[in-house]
Amino acid sequence: MTVPPPIVAPSILAADFARLADEVRAVEHAADWLHVDVMDNHFVPNLTIGLPVVQSLRAATDLPFDVHLMIEDPRRWAPGYADAGAYNVTFHAEACDDPVALAKDLRSAGAKAGLAIDRDTPIEPYLELLPSFDTLLIMTIKAGFGGQRFLPALLDKVRAARRHVDAGHLELRIEVDGGIAADTIEQAAAAGADAFVAGTAVYGADDPAEAVRRLRGLAERATTGA
């Protein structure tokens, strides 16, 4: 198994929305990406931030934005996030009838393209699409709310994706999202994940930056045996 150096992406879903710019700066020199959850109260039963907030935050930090669209009709909205300066824009397979075409649109707009797979969606039908993507986000909870308990059975999808990526020598990040914390990140890393979304584990800590560094160290240990 070949796993790139781990990326930790704090999720601002767990941050204090009244102090978003400050919360972002709190992890600025520790995080690799900043994970931005966009929910529309249709695809998932929750409503969060949208494009205007992303545009405003883009001016407040140099961190690469890892935008996770939990929305209906991503063909309509996703390119706008790329235009706003997102580094990576991930949309759900369940919400898009032509994922490869949207991936091309995102790359043309200057962003990386990510495909997300929700808890109850089999991964096998999408493995052959992975050469068109830069990131595969595998939910380790049910998409829609932060603070849920990590579901270790979903790591079977991570293992299947890692085998496929390694066999095809693909340049693809395998990202996990949901319940990632100090007591779960090593399991996810050992299964083959190399990018980790962490919300409460970072923003619920007294020192968010130190929490990021600790999570990265745990992921490194799981993959290198150090």
C-alpha positions as a Markdown table, in Angstrom:
| # | Residue | x | y | z |
|---|---|---|---|---|
| 1 | Met | 0.0 | 0.0 | 0.0 |
| 2 | Thr | 1.4 | 3.4 | -1.0 |
| 3 | Val | 0.0 | 6.3 | 1.0 |
| 4 | Pro | 1.1 | 9.9 | 0.5 |
| 5 | Pro | 1.9 | 12.1 | 3.5 |
| 6 | Pro | -1.3 | 12.8 | 5.4 |
| 7 | Ile | -3.4 | 16.0 | 5.0 |
| 8 | Val | -5.5 | 17.3 | 7.9 |
| 9 | Ala | -8.4 | 19.5 | 7.0 |
| 10 | Pro | -10.2 | 21.2 | 9.9 |
| 11 | Ser | -13.9 | 21.6 | 9.3 |
| 12 | Ile | -15.3 | 25.0 | 10.0 |
| 13 | Leu | -18.7 | 23.4 | 10.6 |
| 14 | Ala | -17.4 | 22.9 | 14.2 |
| 15 | Ala | -16.0 | 26.5 | 14.5 |
| 16 | Asp | -17.7 | 29.5 | 16.1 |
| 17 | Phe | -19.6 | 31.0 | 13.1 |
| 18 | Ala | -19.6 | 34.4 | 14.9 |
| 19 | Arg | -15.7 | 34.4 | 14.7 |
| 20 | Leu | -15.1 | 32.5 | 11.5 |
| 21 | Ala | -12.0 | 34.5 | 10.3 |
| 22 | Asp | -10.4 | 34.2 | 13.7 |
| 23 | Glu | -11.2 | 30.5 | 13.9 |
| 24 | Val | -9.6 | 30.0 | 10.5 |
| 25 | Arg | -6.5 | 31.9 | 11.5 |
| 26 | Ala | -6.2 | 29.7 | 14.6 |
| 27 | Val | -5.3 | 26.7 | 12.4 |
| 28 | Glu | -3.6 | 28.6 | 9.6 |
| 29 | His | 0.0 | 27.5 | 10.3 |
| 30 | Ala | -0.9 | 23.9 | 11.3 |
| 31 | Ala | -3.6 | 22.8 | 8.8 |
| 32 | Asp | -3.0 | 21.6 | 5.3 |
| 33 | Trp | -6.5 | 22.4 | 3.9 |
| 34 | Leu | -9.6 | 24.1 | 5.4 |
| 35 | His | -12.7 | 22.0 | 5.0 |
| 36 | Val | -15.9 | 24.0 | 4.2 |
| 37 | Asp | -19.2 | 22.1 | 4.4 |
| 38 | Val | -21.9 | 23.6 | 2.2 |
| 39 | Met | -25.4 | 22.1 | 2.9 |
| 40 | Asp | -28.6 | 23.2 | 1.3 |
| 41 | Asn | -31.3 | 21.6 | 3.5 |
| 42 | His | -32.4 | 19.5 | 0.5 |
| 43 | Phe | -29.7 | 17.0 | -0.3 |
| 44 | Val | -29.1 | 16.8 | 3.5 |
| 45 | Pro | -31.4 | 18.0 | 6.3 |
| 46 | Asn | -29.2 | 20.8 | 7.4 |
| 47 | Leu | -28.4 | 24.4 | 6.1 |
| 48 | Thr | -25.0 | 25.9 | 6.5 |
| 49 | Ile | -22.9 | 28.4 | 4.7 |
| 50 | Gly | -22.8 | 29.2 | 1.0 |
| 51 | Leu | -20.8 | 31.0 | -1.7 |
| 52 | Pro | -20.8 | 34.5 | -0.2 |
| 53 | Val | -19.2 | 33.2 | 3.0 |
| 54 | Val | -16.6 | 31.3 | 1.0 |
| 55 | Gln | -15.8 | 34.4 | -1.0 |
| 56 | Ser | -15.4 | 36.5 | 2.1 |
| 57 | Leu | -13.2 | 33.9 | 3.9 |
| 58 | Arg | -11.0 | 33.5 | 0.8 |
| 59 | Ala | -9.7 | 37.0 | 1.5 |
| 60 | Ala | -8.9 | 36.2 | 5.1 |
| 61 | Thr | -6.5 | 33.3 | 4.7 |
| 62 | Asp | -4.1 | 31.6 | 2.4 |
| 63 | Leu | -5.2 | 28.1 | 3.4 |
| 64 | Pro | -6.4 | 26.0 | 0.5 |
| 65 | Phe | -10.2 | 25.6 | 0.7 |
| 66 | Asp | -11.5 | 22.0 | 0.5 |
| 67 | Val | -15.2 | 22.7 | -0.3 |
| 68 | His | -17.6 | 19.8 | 0.3 |
| 69 | Leu | -20.9 | 20.4 | -1.5 |
| 70 | Met | -23.8 | 18.4 | 0.2 |
| 71 | Ile | -26.3 | 20.0 | -2.2 |
| 72 | Glu | -28.7 | 19.1 | -5.0 |
| 73 | Asp | -27.8 | 20.2 | -8.5 |
| 74 | Pro | -24.0 | 20.6 | -8.1 |
| 75 | Arg | -23.7 | 21.1 | -11.8 |
| 76 | Arg | -25.3 | 24.5 | -11.3 |
| 77 | Trp | -23.4 | 25.6 | -8.2 |
| 78 | Ala | -20.0 | 23.8 | -8.1 |
| 79 | Pro | -18.1 | 25.9 | -10.7 |
| 80 | Gly | -18.9 | 29.1 | -8.7 |
| 81 | Tyr | -16.8 | 27.7 | -5.8 |
| 82 | Ala | -14.0 | 27.0 | -8.1 |
| 83 | Asp | -14.2 | 30.6 | -9.5 |
| 84 | Ala | -14.2 | 31.9 | -5.9 |
| 85 | Gly | -10.8 | 30.3 | -5.4 |
| 86 | Ala | -11.5 | 26.9 | -3.8 |
| 87 | Tyr | -8.6 | 24.6 | -4.2 |
| 88 | Asn | -10.7 | 21.4 | -4.2 |
| 89 | Val | -14.5 | 21.2 | -4.9 |
| 90 | Thr | -16.1 | 17.9 | -3.9 |
| 91 | Phe | -19.7 | 17.0 | -4.8 |
| 92 | His | -21.8 | 13.9 | -4.1 |
| 93 | Ala | -22.1 | 11.1 | -6.5 |
| 94 | Glu | -25.7 | 10.7 | -5.4 |
| 95 | Ala | -26.6 | 14.2 | -6.5 |
| 96 | Cys | -25.0 | 14.2 | -10.0 |
| 97 | Asp | -26.0 | 12.2 | -13.1 |
| 98 | Asp | -22.7 | 12.9 | -14.9 |
| 99 | Pro | -19.9 | 13.2 | -12.4 |
| 100 | Val | -17.1 | 13.0 | -15.0 |
| 101 | Ala | -18.5 | 16.0 | -16.9 |
| 102 | Leu | -18.7 | 18.1 | -13.8 |
| 103 | Ala | -15.2 | 17.1 | -12.8 |
| 104 | Lys | -14.0 | 18.4 | -16.2 |
| 105 | Asp | -15.9 | 21.7 | -15.6 |
| 106 | Leu | -14.2 | 22.1 | -12.2 |
| 107 | Arg | -10.8 | 21.4 | -13.5 |
| 108 | Ser | -11.4 | 23.9 | -16.4 |
| 109 | Ala | -12.3 | 26.5 | -13.7 |
| 110 | Gly | -9.0 | 26.0 | -12.0 |
| 111 | Ala | -10.0 | 23.7 | -9.1 |
| 112 | Lys | -9.3 | 20.1 | -8.2 |
| 113 | Ala | -12.3 | 17.9 | -8.5 |
| 114 | Gly | -13.6 | 15.6 | -5.7 |
| 115 | Leu | -16.2 | 12.9 | -5.7 |
| 116 | Ala | -18.0 | 12.1 | -2.4 |
| 117 | Ile | -19.6 | 8.8 | -1.4 |
| 118 | Asp | -22.2 | 8.9 | 1.4 |
| 119 | Arg | -22.6 | 6.2 | 4.1 |
| 120 | Asp | -25.2 | 4.0 | 2.3 |
| 121 | Thr | -23.7 | 4.3 | -1.2 |
| 122 | Pro | -21.6 | 1.4 | -2.6 |
| 123 | Ile | -18.3 | 2.5 | -3.8 |
| 124 | Glu | -17.8 | -0.1 | -6.6 |
| 125 | Pro | -19.8 | 1.6 | -9.3 |
| 126 | Tyr | -17.6 | 4.7 | -9.0 |
| 127 | Leu | -14.1 | 3.1 | -8.9 |
| 128 | Glu | -13.7 | 3.3 | -12.7 |
| 129 | Leu | -14.4 | 7.0 | -12.6 |
| 130 | Leu | -11.5 | 7.9 | -10.3 |
| 131 | Pro | -9.0 | 8.8 | -13.0 |
| 132 | Ser | -11.2 | 11.8 | -13.7 |
| 133 | Phe | -10.9 | 13.0 | -10.1 |
| 134 | Asp | -8.3 | 14.4 | -7.7 |
| 135 | Thr | -10.0 | 13.5 | -4.4 |
| 136 | Leu | -12.3 | 10.7 | -3.3 |
| 137 | Leu | -14.2 | 11.7 | -0.1 |
| 138 | Ile | -15.6 | 8.7 | 1.7 |
| 139 | Met | -18.1 | 9.6 | 4.5 |
| 140 | Thr | -17.5 | 7.7 | 7.7 |
| 141 | Ile | -20.9 | 8.9 | 9.0 |
| 142 | Lys | -24.2 | 9.9 | 7.3 |
| 143 | Ala | -23.7 | 13.2 | 5.6 |
| 144 | Gly | -25.5 | 16.2 | 7.0 |
| 145 | Phe | -24.4 | 16.9 | 10.6 |
| 146 | Gly | -21.2 | 17.2 | 12.5 |
| 147 | Gly | -20.5 | 15.5 | 15.8 |
| 148 | Gln | -21.6 | 12.0 | 14.8 |
| 149 | Arg | -19.9 | 8.8 | 15.9 |
| 150 | Phe | -17.3 | 7.3 | 13.5 |
| 151 | Leu | -18.5 | 4.1 | 11.7 |
| 152 | Pro | -15.5 | 1.8 | 11.3 |
| 153 | Ala | -17.3 | -0.6 | 9.0 |
| 154 | Leu | -17.2 | 2.1 | 6.3 |
| 155 | Leu | -13.4 | 1.8 | 6.2 |
| 156 | Asp | -14.0 | -1.2 | 3.9 |
| 157 | Lys | -14.7 | 1.4 | 1.2 |
| 158 | Val | -11.4 | 3.1 | 2.0 |
| 159 | Arg | -9.6 | -0.2 | 1.6 |
| 160 | Ala | -11.3 | -0.9 | -1.7 |
| 161 | Ala | -10.4 | 2.6 | -3.0 |
| 162 | Arg | -6.8 | 2.2 | -1.9 |
| 163 | Arg | -6.4 | -1.1 | -3.7 |
| 164 | His | -7.9 | 0.5 | -6.8 |
| 165 | Val | -5.8 | 3.6 | -6.6 |
| 166 | Asp | -2.6 | 1.6 | -6.0 |
| 167 | Ala | -3.3 | -0.9 | -8.8 |
| 168 | Gly | -3.9 | 1.9 | -11.3 |
| 169 | His | -1.1 | 4.1 | -10.0 |
| 170 | Leu | -3.6 | 7.0 | -9.7 |
| 171 | Glu | -2.8 | 10.4 | -8.3 |
| 172 | Leu | -5.8 | 10.7 | -6.0 |
| 173 | Arg | -6.3 | 11.7 | -2.4 |
| 174 | Ile | -8.5 | 9.4 | -0.4 |
| 175 | Glu | -10.3 | 11.6 | 2.2 |
| 176 | Val | -12.4 | 10.5 | 5.1 |
| 177 | Asp | -15.0 | 12.7 | 6.8 |
| 178 | Gly | -17.0 | 12.0 | 9.9 |
| 179 | Gly | -16.0 | 11.3 | 13.5 |
| 180 | Ile | -12.3 | 11.7 | 12.8 |
| 181 | Ala | -10.5 | 12.2 | 16.1 |
| 182 | Ala | -7.4 | 11.1 | 18.0 |
| 183 | Asp | -9.1 | 7.7 | 18.7 |
| 184 | Thr | -10.1 | 7.0 | 15.1 |
| 185 | Ile | -7.6 | 8.6 | 12.7 |
| 186 | Glu | -5.1 | 5.8 | 13.0 |
| 187 | Gln | -7.8 | 3.2 | 11.9 |
| 188 | Ala | -8.6 | 5.4 | 8.9 |
| 189 | Ala | -5.0 | 5.9 | 8.0 |
| 190 | Ala | -4.2 | 2.2 | 8.3 |
| 191 | Ala | -7.1 | 1.5 | 5.9 |
| 192 | Gly | -5.5 | 3.7 | 3.3 |
| 193 | Ala | -6.9 | 7.2 | 3.8 |
| 194 | Asp | -4.5 | 10.1 | 3.4 |
| 195 | Ala | -6.7 | 13.2 | 4.0 |
| 196 | Phe | -8.7 | 13.6 | 7.1 |
| 197 | Val | -11.5 | 16.0 | 7.9 |
| 198 | Ala | -11.7 | 16.8 | 11.6 |
| 199 | Gly | -14.2 | 19.2 | 13.1 |
| 200 | Thr | -15.0 | 18.8 | 16.8 |
| 201 | Ala | -11.6 | 17.2 | 17.3 |
| 202 | Val | -9.9 | 20.4 | 16.3 |
| 203 | Tyr | -12.3 | 23.2 | 17.2 |
| 204 | Gly | -13.4 | 21.6 | 20.4 |
| 205 | Ala | -9.8 | 21.5 | 21.6 |
| 206 | Asp | -8.2 | 24.2 | 23.8 |
| 207 | Asp | -5.5 | 24.6 | 21.2 |
| 208 | Pro | -6.9 | 23.9 | 17.7 |
| 209 | Ala | -3.5 | 24.2 | 16.0 |
| 210 | Glu | -1.9 | 21.7 | 18.3 |
| 211 | Ala | -4.9 | 19.3 | 17.8 |
| 212 | Val | -4.2 | 19.4 | 14.1 |
| 213 | Arg | -0.5 | 18.6 | 14.6 |
| 214 | Arg | -1.4 | 15.7 | 16.9 |
| 215 | Leu | -3.8 | 14.3 | 14.4 |
| 216 | Arg | -1.3 | 14.4 | 11.6 |
| 217 | Gly | 1.3 | 12.7 | 13.8 |
| 218 | Leu | -1.1 | 9.9 | 14.6 |
| 219 | Ala | -1.9 | 9.4 | 10.9 |
| 220 | Glu | 1.8 | 9.3 | 10.1 |
| 221 | Arg | 2.5 | 6.8 | 12.8 |
| 222 | Ala | -0.3 | 4.5 | 11.5 |
| 223 | Thr | 1.1 | 4.5 | 7.9 |
| 224 | Thr | 4.9 | 4.4 | 8.7 |
| 225 | Gly | 5.0 | 2.5 | 11.9 |
| 226 | Ala | 7.1 | 5.2 | 13.4 |
